[in-house]
Amino acid sequence: MKQVLLSLMPAVISTIILIGCVSNEKALQDKGGVPLTQNELASMHSRLRTMQWETEKGSGTAVYNIDGTASVEWGSGSSTGNWRVADGHLCTKWGPEIRGGAEGCYTLYQIEENTFKWFKPDGTSHGTTTYTN
């Protein structure tokens, strides 16, 4: 059994690498990626969550509280706002410095144990987050 599992490791690792490298949702789906469901998102955020994030605009840290409030920090600033799970999407609404204060809703795919790729409604990548707790 151990030999069988070890023989499968290269394929598993290759799949994770391929999934992690895609830049649009369709390509991820074509490689076997499946978005998190409403229930998975709700369960995942049923406790305090801290994450490191990276987008095309930069990187930083975000904290999602159980009560739906959140805070985000990056090299040159910070913001507070709210998060919610709706229709199988994780939605965030920050202060006016992020998206002009408009809500953004994203589809999440797990690409590693604690790492998730976020996609905008148009299927383009919003970035990657790694949950640290």
C-alpha positions as CSV (number, residue, x, y, z in Angstrom):
1,M,0.0,0.0,0.0
2,K,2.8,2.4,0.9
3,Q,4.5,1.7,-2.4
4,V,1.2,2.4,-4.3
5,L,0.8,5.8,-2.5
6,L,4.4,6.7,-3.1
7,S,4.1,5.9,-6.8
8,L,1.1,8.2,-7.0
9,M,2.9,11.2,-5.4
10,P,4.5,12.5,-8.6
11,A,1.1,12.7,-10.3
12,V,-0.5,14.4,-7.3
13,I,2.3,16.9,-7.0
14,S,2.2,17.6,-10.8
15,T,-1.6,18.2,-10.5
16,I,-1.2,20.6,-7.6
17,I,1.5,22.5,-9.5
18,L,-0.6,22.7,-12.6
19,I,-3.6,23.9,-10.7
20,G,-1.6,26.5,-8.8
21,C,-0.2,28.0,-12.0
22,V,-3.4,28.7,-13.9
23,S,-4.5,32.3,-14.3
24,N,-8.1,31.9,-15.2
25,E,-11.0,29.9,-13.8
26,K,-11.8,28.0,-17.0
27,A,-8.2,26.7,-17.2
28,L,-8.4,25.6,-13.5
29,Q,-11.7,23.8,-14.2
30,D,-10.2,22.1,-17.3
31,K,-7.4,20.7,-15.0
32,G,-10.0,19.2,-12.6
33,G,-10.4,22.1,-10.2
34,V,-13.7,22.3,-8.4
35,P,-14.9,25.5,-6.6
36,L,-15.7,25.4,-2.9
37,T,-19.4,25.1,-2.2
38,Q,-21.5,27.4,-0.1
39,N,-21.3,25.0,2.8
40,E,-17.5,24.6,2.5
41,L,-17.0,28.3,2.5
42,A,-19.4,28.8,5.5
43,S,-17.6,26.1,7.5
44,M,-14.2,27.4,6.6
45,H,-15.1,30.8,7.9
46,S,-17.0,29.7,11.0
47,R,-14.0,30.7,13.2
48,L,-11.5,33.5,13.2
49,R,-9.3,33.2,10.1
50,T,-6.0,34.9,9.3
51,M,-4.5,34.8,5.9
52,Q,-1.6,36.0,3.8
53,W,-2.8,37.2,0.4
54,E,-1.2,38.1,-2.9
55,T,-2.8,39.8,-5.9
56,E,-1.5,41.5,-9.0
57,K,-1.6,44.8,-6.9
58,G,0.4,43.6,-3.9
59,S,0.4,41.4,-0.9
60,G,-0.5,41.6,2.8
61,T,-2.5,40.1,5.7
62,A,-6.2,39.9,6.3
63,V,-8.2,38.8,9.3
64,Y,-11.8,37.6,9.0
65,N,-13.7,37.6,12.3
66,I,-16.6,35.3,13.1
67,D,-19.1,38.2,13.3
68,G,-18.5,39.1,9.6
69,T,-16.1,42.0,10.2
70,A,-12.6,42.0,8.7
71,S,-9.4,43.9,8.5
72,V,-6.7,44.0,5.9
73,E,-3.2,45.4,5.8
74,W,-0.6,45.8,3.1
75,G,2.7,47.6,2.8
76,S,1.3,51.1,2.4
77,G,-2.1,50.9,4.1
78,S,-4.9,49.2,5.8
79,S,-8.7,49.0,5.8
80,T,-11.6,47.5,7.7
81,G,-14.8,46.1,6.3
82,N,-17.1,43.1,6.2
83,W,-17.2,39.7,4.7
84,R,-20.0,37.2,3.9
85,V,-20.7,34.0,2.1
86,A,-23.4,34.3,-0.6
87,D,-24.4,32.0,-3.4
88,G,-21.2,30.0,-3.3
89,H,-18.9,33.0,-3.2
90,L,-16.8,34.7,-0.6
91,C,-17.7,38.4,-0.6
92,T,-15.8,41.3,0.9
93,K,-16.6,45.0,1.2
94,W,-13.8,47.3,2.4
95,G,-13.4,51.0,2.9
96,P,-13.3,53.4,-0.1
97,E,-9.6,52.7,-0.7
98,I,-10.4,49.2,-2.0
99,R,-12.7,49.0,-5.0
100,G,-14.2,52.4,-4.1
101,G,-16.0,50.7,-1.2
102,A,-17.9,48.3,-3.5
103,E,-18.4,44.7,-2.6
104,G,-16.5,42.1,-4.5
105,C,-17.5,38.4,-4.6
106,Y,-15.1,35.6,-5.5
107,T,-15.1,31.9,-6.3
108,L,-12.5,30.0,-4.3
109,Y,-10.6,26.9,-5.3
110,Q,-8.3,24.9,-3.0
111,I,-4.9,24.5,-4.6
112,E,-2.9,23.3,-1.6
113,E,-3.8,22.3,2.0
114,N,-4.3,25.9,3.2
115,T,-3.9,27.8,0.0
116,F,-6.8,29.0,-2.2
117,K,-7.0,30.7,-5.6
118,W,-9.7,33.4,-5.8
119,F,-11.5,34.2,-9.1
120,K,-13.5,37.3,-10.1
121,P,-17.0,37.0,-11.6
122,D,-15.4,37.3,-15.1
123,G,-13.2,34.2,-14.4
124,T,-9.9,36.1,-14.1
125,S,-7.6,35.5,-11.1
126,H,-8.0,37.8,-8.2
127,G,-5.1,36.3,-6.4
128,T,-4.0,33.6,-3.9
129,T,-4.5,33.4,-0.1
130,T,-2.9,31.1,2.4
131,Y,-4.7,30.6,5.7
132,T,-2.4,30.7,8.6
133,N,-4.9,29.5,11.3
